[in-house]
Amino acid sequence: MGHTVIVDFSEFETEVMVDAGHRPDPTLVSDNVTSVQNTFKQLYAKNERPLEDQIAETMVSVINERGLCPGYAAALPRYSYNPTDTSKAKVDAALYCDGHTPGDGRPDWTHVRLYIEFKRGGTSLDPFDDDDVDNPEPAAAKRAAARSQITAYTRTTFFYQHRNALYSLFVNGQEFRVLRWDRSGVVVTKKLNYVDDLTPLLKFLAYFGRLSDSQQGIDATATLLTPGSKALKLMAELSKDHPSDMPYEEGVSVPAQVSTVSPSQLRGSSSPRTRKARGKKDDPESYLDDVEPSDGSDPRVFSYVRKKFRESLVPDWPHYRLEVGPEKRPFLVGMPVYFSKYLFGRGTRGYVALDVKSRRFVFLKDSWRPFYEGVEPEGHYLQMMSSEDKVSIPRLLVHGEVPGDFTFAAPYAQKKYNEHRAAHREAALERARAGNPQSGDHAVPLAHDEAPRGTKRSSGTLDDEGETRDGVSDAEGDHGAETGLESRYFRHYTHYRIVVKDVCLSFAEVKSSYQLVNMIYDCMSAHHIAYRDHSLLHRDVSAGNVIIRPILVDNPVKPGFKTVAWNGVLTDWELAKVVPKDGSQQRARQPEWTGTWQFMSVAYVENHPAAVTVADEIESFFHVLLFYAVRLLNHNIELVTEFIIDYFDDFKLMKDRTKRTCGALKVLAMRNGQLSTTGIMQPVEFYTAPGSETSPPKRHTGFEALLAFFLEHFRARYEVIMWSRDVKKTELTEEEEEKGESKENLRFIHPLRHRTTLASGPSVLRRKVKSTSVKEPSDETKSMAALLDDHVSILDGIWDSLNALTSEDGSVDIQWPVADAVTDRLSSDSGYDPRPHVLALGELQKSIETHTSTYMEGPPPLKKMKSSASGSVESQAGPSVQRSADGNPTRGSRKKRDRKGKARA
């Protein structure tokens, strides 16, 4: 959820509305007040509580007939939904620019400038509460439903359009509110009675009609493409299948060079011409002629890339030209292949885009990133690692913040909060002076949980991409300082775009366990190189941030041909951080958790606010591997959805009720070194193929050995962690004994009830509570746990598992099947939906806030899996094909590869 700020209309008018340079003609208000007011009075004279339709029809009629919003017309598109809108939203009314008013009774979300929602009236239908100091968002079912409804309309508008803000009106009987939405929250006016006093409503409508597109929240760097434009024709032309398009299945061979088609033929009909030859200064589409000369690289594309671009060109869906970076490089996009389902937060959208200058397909990510001093954008880290030719990360093309696009609601909420703090201090100071002049210099501090009247703190952003990673990290920095307290409450966002050269595949496309493990190996190798060479931790290793990049490699067996190879790519480096390797602490840059809940390590969750470590990230890679294995491989888990929920989504409160921990299945796996099914808790088994009535399934010894290898290291780590915790408790108890008995470590036994309660005085019978003794781990266990502090041993273990022919004792032959993957068990019809668990985590966090003085913003929701461009995979290379450091298939021995610390880079 974002911030909600309730203000008087006068404050909204002077502090929120953007100054249009001049105010609207005052006669537009004064000449219409009486007549329009009489119209509404007549409506309510006939019926004290008219229907929503009657209120809406009257409002739309007076807006249009009286010209209350110059340049705009109101429409009632509430009878049916837009066919391109999967949410099937039907808003009551909306304002459109003249010439774009829909006439078919359907909302045109592409051209909505301001929507209006109507209710019959009454407190039960009002989504906001002006009188509740602590929570302006009431929880009553009907009121919450009304709030969800207008939030959904806002989200839909943001989905269709490229916006940084949106205005709306909420009319509830005789009362109305004006709202301004952005990615960090909403600013709402207190309800006013427009029947008694119509002036505020007329002033707003007249003012809104004077605002420019950008002042209304339209993104100035996004241009809507018009029907029949040259840009749309170019997109359609390049979306068609081409004879040179390459298959993308791993192991297939393709010609090394294009022999039948020239590069210019693949770049569209406009490509041979130059801007100098054709461009006109007054031609808004002259940018299409500014084409870069071919760089000599292979102009062909994999077939799935063009297919995904073609699928994004949905009829009647808005197509845009987006500008990215300081040079305003233009890209053409259709429908996003990935988008956040949440309004507040990052609002990430991913596109298979057409780079106008190169005429190549690329991947463009549009998002709102948390804005803090010293926090670098994702492109910064990709540039940092760009010199590493063999590191499996996205190849950066261009990136940059959208100039001037910052969220307003969060800074405004912070401003109101600071004003409230200042007023509180001043009042406390006056009281102190009145009661004791000598103590006047000591202002009473504001309680941590005290918020300004009508301001709702964000309790967690339901985002992408989980995308959010919410909560408050106290690991580094002085959170006792007032500046720290203020930064905890308010999340600022800035608009950011990044374009990478490759359109990748989802991990769900793998066709074998061998392929899956190889992809994880690539991603972990990238993580290793980033940490080894740049002291950089990713801090969000998750299922949505590992993708597959098909590439062409030399084919030594078949001259004149190349072979398709797949590389696992670790993407989404926006939460990355340079960390010191000497163990010293750094000041926190972001007041939040980092990571995606389902894939966070148990140690990180339980030890928060400790910083993320290499060992935590390696554990996250294991959880990602298991996540895809349960979805795609053969095993004995009958209730897959339940297992995913219990292992990845589940949570519980720890004993002190101020911290949460992961679900029991994940915790037991890490501490005991064994995976168990949900329910009856049987050991998890993986198979090379499903069994039959006559023959049982064959155990997948290679994959099970790899899982056991990971788990024995994790078991050692958690044994050391548990012992270290016990040592700390013992040291604390001994220290308190030296100082004198502490109440926290003392209990007394009631002589009659035999119930233990906290000791309250020296005269009661006391018993010392000692820490439970945990056996010190062996040196071997400590050494194994320490191996998780670096990637090399784990990477070697993965490599050994992929290339071993027999088990360690030589008793079992190890086989990696060629194609043992099954249909994704978490497809759209599986019934799996993590959102209820995310919401439950949010409610849990709210309850935690009442038990602790440290404010926490809530749990990180599931990061939606990247919907990267993908297609069906028909075949792949067999298990005998090993992979060299550059991705080339090779049959050479392990000793011959470029190991770089034994890790394939």
N, C-alpha and C positions, 0 to 999 in steps of 0.2 A: 504494500500500500504506500501511496505517496503522502505528502503533507497536505493537510486541509486547514485553510486559514479563513476564518469568518471575519468580515470587516463591515463597517458602515458603508452605505452607498457613497457618502461624501469622500471617504478614504479611498474607495475603489476608483472614484472619478479622478482624484488628484494624484494618487500614488500608483495605480495599476494601469489605467488607460494610457496608451502611448500618445504623446502630444502629436497631433496631426499637422502641426504648424499653424493651424488656425481653427478656431472653434466653428461649429456649424452655425448657420444663420439662425439667430434666436427667434425670428418670426416663424420658423418652421415648427417650433415648440409652442409659442404663444398663440399662434393662429389656430392650432388644432386642439388645444387642451379642452376647451369647453365642449365642442361638438363630439369629439371622440369619447370624452368622459361621459357624456349623456348617452352615447351608444351602449357603453358597458353598464351604465345604471339601468337602462331599459332592459338589458338582458337579465340582470339579477332581480329586477322588479317582477318579471314574469315567473322566475323560478329562483328561489334562494340558493339552490345548489344545482345549476344546470349540468348537463352531461359534458364530458371532455370535448366531444365533437362540436357541440354548440359554442363552447368557449374558443376552440381552435378556429372554427369558421369565422366567428366574429373578429378575432384578432387578425387573421390573415386578410380579411376583407378590408379592415380599416388601414392596415399597413399599405396595401396596394392602392386602394382608392384615394387615400390622403397623401400618398407618396412620403410616408414617414421615414423611409430609409432610401434616400436618393441613389439611383443607379442600381437598385436591387428590387427583386420581386419575391414575395413569399408564396410558397406552394404547400399543398397538403398531400405529400406523397406517402400516405399512411395505409393505403388500401392493399398494397402488395409489396413484395420485396424485390430488390435488384437481383436478376438471375445470376450475376457473377458473385453474389454475396453468400457464402456458405453459412453465415450466421443468421441469414434471413431476417435482418433487422428492418423494422418499419417505424421510422421516426415519425412523430405527429406532423411536424412542419419544419420548413427550413427556408433560409434566405439564399437566393442565387443571384449571380450577376445577370443583368438584362441580357437576354439572348440564350441563356443556358437553363431556363426554367423548364423542368420536365413536365410533359403533358400527358404521360401515361399512368399517372397515379403511383409511380414507383420512385423511391429516393434515388437520386443521381449522386452517389457518394463522391464521385470525382470532382463535382463542382459545388458541393455544399460549402457555403461560407459561414453560416451560423445556423445551428439547429435549435428548435424550440420543442420542449416536451410539456404536455399539458396533463393536469390532474384535476379532479373535481373539487378538491379543497379538503381541508382538515389536517390536523397534526399527524394523523396516522399515515398520510401519504407524503409527508415532507421528509426528504432524505437528510436534512440537516437540522441541528438544534442550536438555536442562538443562545440558549440559556445554560447549557451544560458546559461548565468551565473546563472539565477534564476531557470530555470527549464530544466534539460537535457532530460526530457520526453515530446517531443512536442505533442500538442493536435490534430494536423491534422489527419483526419479520417484514411487515409491509414497507416500513421506512427503509430498511436495508435493501429490499427488492427494488424500490424506486431509485436508490443510489446506484445499485448494480446496473440498472437499466440505462441511466444516463452515462455511466462510465462505459458501458458497452457501445453506445452510440459514438462516444468520443473515440474509443479505440478503433472502431470501424472507419471513422473519418481519417484518423492518422494512418490507417492501413492503406487506404486507397490513395491518399495524397501524401506529399512530402511537406511536412509542417514542423514548425517549432512551437506553435501554440494554436489554441482554438477558443473562440468565444461561444457561449451558448446561453439560452434563456430557459429558466424553469418556471412555469406558470402553474400555480396550485390554487385553483379557485380564484379568489380576488387578490391573491398575493403573488409576487414574482421575485425571482432572484436572478442576478447576472453572474455568470461563472467564467473564469479564465483558466483553461487547462494547459499543462505542459507535462513533460516526462517526469517532473519531480513532484507534482501535486496539483492542487486546484485552489484558487482564491475565489471565495463566494461572498456575495453581498448578503447582509441580513435581509430577511423578508420584508417587503413593503407592500402596502395595499394600493394597487394602481387604480382602483375604482374611486377611492377617496382622494388620492393625489396622483395624477397621471404624469406629472412633470418629470420625475426621474426616469420613467420608462421611455418617454418621448425623447428626452435628452440623450439617453444611451443609443436609441435607434438612429437618431440624427447624427450623432457622433460617429457611430460605426460606419455609416455610409460615407464618411469623409476619410476613413483610414485607407492607406495604400495597401497593396497586397501583402507586402512584408510586415506592415504594422498589424494586419489581421492574423499573422502567423504563417503565411505562405513562405516556403523556403525559396529564397531568391536565387539559389544555385541549382534549382531543379526546374526545368522547363517542360511543360506538358506538350507533347507532340500532337499536332492537329491531324485529323483524318485527311488523307491524300498528300501528306507532306513527303518530301524526298527522304527524310530520315526513316519514316515508316516503310517506304518502299525499299530502302537499303536493307533494313532489318529483315523484311520478308524475303528479299533476294538471297541473303546470306544464310537464311535458316533452312534453305532447301538442301536435301542430301546431295552430296557431290561424289563423283566416281573416285576421287582421291582419298576420301575419308577412310581412316584406318580402323581395323578391329582393335579392341583393347584388352582382350583376354590374355592373361599372362601365359607366355610360352609360344604364342603364335608368331609366325614370321611375316614380315612385310618388306616390300622393295626398299632398298636403302635410299633411293632417290626418286623424285617425281620425274617421270619420263614423258607423260602424255599431256600434262597440264602445266602452263606457265604460272609462276607465282601471282602475276597480275590478275589471272582469271579467278583466283581464289579470294581476291580482295574487293570484289564488287565492281559494278560498271563504272563507278565514279573514280576508281583508284588511279587510272593512268593520267587523269587530268590534275592540274595543280591549281592552288588557290589563285596564283598569279594570272593563270590563263582564264579561269572561270569566275573567280570570286568577285562579288560586288559588295560595296560597303553597305548598301541598303538592303542586302539580302540576308534575312535572319538565319538562313541555312548555309551560308557560305563556309561555315566551319567544317562542313562535310567534305569540302574539297582540299582541306589542309591535311594531306596524307603524307606520312613519312615514307621515304624510299625503303625498299625491302632491305633488311639487314643480312640477307643471305642465309638465314636459318630456314629449316624445313617449314614450309607454309601449311602443311597438312594438319588436320585435327583428327583426334579420335572420334569415332562415330557417336559415342554417347554424349560428347560435349555439344555437338551441333543439335542433337536430338533434344537435349535439355534446353538449349536456347530456343528452339522451335516451340517446345511445350510452354515456354514462358510467354509466348506471344498470344495470349488468350484474347479472343475477340471481345470487344467492348470493355476490356480492361485498360486502364490508363497506361500509356507508355511515356517515358520521360528521357530527357537528356540531363545527366547529372555531371556536375563539374567537381573535379577532385584535385586537391593539392594547390600549392601557391600558383602554379602555372594554369590552373583551371582546365585541366585536361578533360575533354568531353567523352562521355560514355553513354551508350543507349541501352535502356533496360525496359523489360516488360514486367511480368508478375514475379515477385521474389520466389526463389526455390526454398527459402527458409525465412521464417519470420517469428518474432516473439508473439505469444498469445496474450501478453500483458501490456497494459497501457503505461504503467509507471515503471521506471527503471531504464535499462539500456535501450529497449525498443529495437533490438537488432534485426536487420533485414539483410539477407544475402541474395545476390543476383548473379546469374550467368549473363555477363554484360558484353557488349560489343565495343571494343576500343576503336574510336573513330579514326585515330591517327594511324594505327597499325593494321586495322581491319582484322584484328585477332579477337578470339573469345577469351575473356578473362573472368575472374571472380571478384566481385565488388561487395564489400561489407559496409553497410551504413548503420551507425549506432550512436548512442549517447554514452560517452564514457565518464566515469566519476572524475571530477576535476579537483585535484589537490595539488598544492605547490610541490614540485619535485617529482611528481608522478609522470613518467614518460608514456607516450602512446605506444601501441603495439608496433607500429612501423619503425620506431626507434630501435627496438631490439632486433627486428629482422635486418635492419641495416647494419647493426653491430655485428651480426653473424654472417653477413652476406659474403665475406671473404672465404668462408669455409665451404669449399666446393662440394664436399661430401656429406654435409650435415643435412638431415631430412627435415627441412622447414619450408614454409611457403616462400616462393621467390617473389620478392617485393617489386612492384612496378611504380606505384606512386601512393602517397598518403598525405593527409593533412586535416586539420580542424576546419570546419566550415566557419568562415569569418563571422564573428558577432553572434553566433548561435549558442546561447547559454540558457539554461532553465531559469525561470524567474521565481517560481513558487517557493523553492527551498531557500534562496537568499532572502526572499521577502519574509518567510516564516522566521528565519534567523534574525532578521531586523526587528520584527515584532517581539521576538523572545528577548533580545538584548534590551529593547526599550522597557519591557516588563521587568527585567532584572534591575535595570537602573532605577526604575520607579520604586521597586521593592527595597533596594538599598537606601534610597533617599528617605522613604517612609520609616524604615527601621532606624536610620540615623536620627530623624526627627524625634522618634519615640525615645531613643536613648538619651538625647539631649534634654528632653522634657523631664525624664525620670531621674537622670544622673548626668549633669553637665560634664563631669570628669571623664565619662566613658563615651563621649560623643564621637571620638575618633575611631571607634570600633563599630563598623557596620555589621549588622547581622547577615550572614551569608544566606543565599537562596537555597532552599532544599533542592537536592538533585532531581527529585521527581516532580518539581513544580514547574508547570508550563504556563505560558501566557494564556489569558482567557480567550477562548475561541480558536486556539491553535492546537492542532492534533499532531503529535509526533509520529514520525514514520515508524511502524512496528515491523518493518521488513518489506522489501520490495519483491512482489511476485513477478518475476521477470523470466526472461530467457533463460532464456537462454540459458534459467537460472541462471537465466544468465546471471541472476544476481548471486552474489556471495555476501550475504548480509550478516550483521552482527557487529560487535565491537571488539577490536583486538587491543588489549592492554599490554601486549607483549613488549612494546617499545614506546618510549616517549612518556612524558609526564602528564598523566590523565588527571592528576589532582589540580593542575592549573586550570583556571577558568577558561582559557582559550581551548584547552583540551575538552572541557565539558561542552563548550559550544560546538566544536567540530563533531562531537558525537551525535548531535541531534539532527544535523541537517546535511543531506547529501546533494551536492551540486553536480550538475552534469554539463558537459560541453559536447556539441555535435561533431562527429568524427567520421571520416571515410577512409578506407584503405582498399587498394586494389592489388591483387596478386596475379601472377601470370598463369597459374595452373587452376583448372577446374577439376576437382578431385572426386573420388568415389567414396562412398560410405564404407566403413568397416563391415557393415552387414552384407557386403557383396562378396566376401571371401567364400571360397568353395572347398576349403579343407582346413583341418586343424593345423597342418604344416604351414599353410599360407598365413593363417591367423597369427601363429607364434612368430613367424618371420616379420610380419608387419609390426607387432609389438616390439620386436628386437630393434627394428629401424627407429622407432619412436624413442625407445629408451636410449639408443645410441646418440640420437640428437640431444636428448636431455643431458647425457654424459658430457658431450662436447661443449655444450653451453655452460655447464658448471665448471668443467676442467679449464677451458680456455678463457671464459668471460666471468666466472664466479656468478653465473646467472641461474636462478631457480625459476621454473615455470610457474609453480604454485596453483595450477588448476588442471592437473592431469585427470582427464575424465573421458567418458565414452564419446562425447561430442567433439572432443578436441584431438582425436586420432583419425586420420583419413588416409586414403590411398591415392598415390600419384602414379599412373602408368607412364613409363618412359621407354625410349628405344635404346637398345644396347647392341654392340657389335655381335654378329653371329659368326664365330670362327669356323663353323662347320659348313655353312651355306654362303659362299661368296656372293656379293651383290644384294644380300638381304640383311635385315636387322631383326632382332627379337624383342617382343614386348616384355618388359619386366615391371613388376609392381614394387613400389617403395612405400613403406609406411611413413607418414608425415605427421609431426607434432605441430599442431596449429594453435591459434588463439593465445598469443603471448601477452595479452593486455594486462594480466596481473603479475607478470614476471618482475623479478626484483634482483638487483645485484646484492649479494650477501657476503659478509666477511667470512673467510675460511678459518680464522683464528678463534671463532666462537664468541667474539665480542658482539655486543648488542648495538643495533642502530635505532635511531628514532623512527617511529612508525610514520609511514607516509599516508596510509589510508586507515581511517578508524573503522575497520570492518574485518570480518572473517575473510579468508581467502580459500577458494576452492568450490567444488560442487559436492553437496552433502553426501550423495550416494557413494562417492569415491574417496572421501576423506579418510585418512588413516584413523584407526581407533585411538592411537596415542595423541594425535593432534587434537582430536575432539575432546578427549578426557583431560589433556594437559593445557588446554587453552587457558590463558593467553600465551602459551609458548609459541615460538616462531616455527614455521614450516621447515623441515630438514630434508636432506637427501633420502634418509630412511623413510620418511613419510611419503615422499613422492614415489619411491620404489614400491611401497605398499599400494599406493593408488594405481600404479601400473598393473599390479596383480589383480586388483578389484576390476579394472577395465577388462583384462584378459578373461576373468571368470564371467563377467557380465555377458560378453559376446559368446563365450563357450556354452553357457547355459541357454542362450538364445539359438545357437546355430549348430551345436554338435550333439552327438548321441550320448545319452546318459540315463541314469535311473531316477531322475527327478520327475515325478509324475505331475506335480502341481507347480508348473514353471512360474506362472504369475504370482502365486503365493510365495514361492521361494524368492523371487525378485523383490517383492515387498518386504519380506521378513529379513533378508540379508542386506539389501541396499537402502531401502526407504525407512525402515523401522528406527525407533529411538526410544529412550527412556530417561527418566530423571535419575541422577546419582543420589546417594544417600543424603547429602547435605541439601538437596533440592535447589541448589543454585547453579548446577551444571547438568548438562545432558550427556548421554553417551550413545553409542550406536546400538543397533539391534543385537539380540542375543546370538544369532547365528554368526554374525561377523565377529563379535567379541570372542566367542568360543573358538572360532577358526584361528584367530590370531594368537590366543593364549594357549590353546591345546594343540595347535598344529594339525587340525583335521577338519575337513569340510563335512557338514551333516545336512541331510535333507530337512525340510520343514515338517512339522507334525511329529512323526514317529522317530525322527532324529537318527536315521540310518546313515552310514558313511556314503558320501557321494562317489559314484563310479562313472567313468567315461568309457565309451565303447567305440570300436572302429566302425561298427555297423550295427543296426538294430537286430535283435534276435528274432527267432520264429518259434512256432509251436514245437518244432522238432529239434531245434538247436539253440542254446543260450547265446546271448551276445558275447562277442570277444572283447576282453578288456583292452583299452587303449593304453598299453604300458608306457609308451613314450610320453604321452600327454600327462598321464597320472604321475609319472616320475618327475616331470617338470613342476607340477603343482606341489608335490611333496618337497621338492627342492626349495621352492619359495617358502612353504609353510614351516619347514624346520628352522629357517632363518628368522621368520617372524616369531615363532615360539620362543627361540632363544632371546630375541630382543625383548619380548614382553616379560619373560622371566627376570631379566636384568632390570627392567623398569619397575616391576613389582617389588623386587628386592631393594632397589634404590629408594623407593617410596617408604618402605619400612624402616630403612636406615635413617631417613630424614625424620620420621616420626619418633624413633628411639632417641635420636640426638636432641630433638625438641623436648622430649619428656625429661631427659637427664639435665638439660639446661634449666628447665622449670624447677626441678628438684633442688638445684643449687640456689635458685632465687627464692624458693619457697613454694608451697603448694598452690597450684593454680585452679581456679574454679572450673575451667574447661576440662581439666583432667581429674576432677573429683566427683564422686557420687556418694550419696548417703542412702542407707536402707531404712525405710520407715519401720519402726518396731512393730506396728500392727498390720499394715497393709502389705509390707514386703515389696513396695514399689519404689523404683529408683527415680529420683528427681534431682534437679540441680541443687547443690548445697547452697544454703543462704546464710550460714552463720557458723561461728567456731564451735558451738556447743553440741553439734550433731555428730552422730557416728559416721565416720568416713572410711572409704575404701579406695585405694589407688587403682586407676585403670591403666594397665600396661598395654603397649602396642603388641599386636600379634607377631610372633617371630616367624620370619620367612627365611628359609635356608639360602645361604649364599650360593649363587650359581657357580658352577665349575669354571676353571680357566678356559676350557674348551667352549663352553656355552658363551662366555663373555667374548671370546675371539670370534665366534660365529656371528654374534649380534653386531660386533664392530664392523663386519664385512658390509653391512647395510649402509655404512657411512660413506661408501664409495660404490660406483657402479660396476667396476671392473669384474669382480668376482661373480656378480649376478649375471652380467652379460656373458661371461665365459660359461656359466652354468646353462644358460639358454642355448648357447651355441653347441655345447656338448650334448644337450638333450636332442637337438635337431639332427645331430650327426652320429649319435651312438647307434651301434648295431645290436648290442645286447645290453642287458641290465648290468649293474656294477659287479654282481657276483657271477655273471655269465650264464645264469640259469634261464633267462627269458629273452627271446628275440624281440627286438623293438622294431615296429613298423609304423610308418606315418602314411596313412591312406592318401590316395590321390584326390579323391573327391568325397569326403565324409560329411560335409556340411549339409544341413537340412533346411527346409523352409523356415524363415525367421518366425520364431514362436511369439515374438512381441510385435507382430504386424498390427495394422490399424484395427483389425477385428478381434484382437486377442483379449480385449476388455481391460488392458492395463492402463491405468491413469494415475500418475503420481500426485496429481494436484490435491486430492483430499488429504494425503499424508503431509504435503507441504503446508496446507492450511492448519492441520493439527499441530505441526511443529510450531507454526506461528502462534497459535493459541497457547501452547505450552510455554513459549518464550515469554508471552505476556505475564503468565503466572509466575515465571521465574523472576521477572522484574520486581515483583512485590516482595521478594525475599532477599534481594541484593541491592546494594547502593550503586552498583555499576550498571549503567544503562546499556542494554543490548538491543540491537535493531531487529533481531529475529533470525530464523534459520535460513540457510541458503537453500532455495528450492532446487528441484531437478533442473539441470541444464538440458534443454531440449536437444536431442541428437541433431547434429548438423545434417540438413537435408541436401547434401552435396550432390552435384550432378552425377547421375549413375544410370546404368542400364543393366540388363541381364548379362550374366557371365556364363558362357557356354563351356569353356574348358580352361585348363591351367597346366602349368608345367608339373611334371611328376616329381616325386620326392627325391629322386636321385640328383636333381639339379641343385647344386649348391650356389651360394651367392657371394660374389667377391665384394671388395670394399666399395666399388663404384656401381654395384648392382648387376654386374655382368654375370650370367650363368657360368659356372666353372666346375670342373671336376678335380681341381687341384686339392692338395691336402690342406688341412687347417693351418699348418705351419707356414704355408706360402702366402697367406693373405696378409695385407697391411693391417696390423692389429691395433696400432696406436693405443697401447695400454690394453691390448687384447679385445678392444671393442670395435666392431665393424662400424665405420663412420658413414 
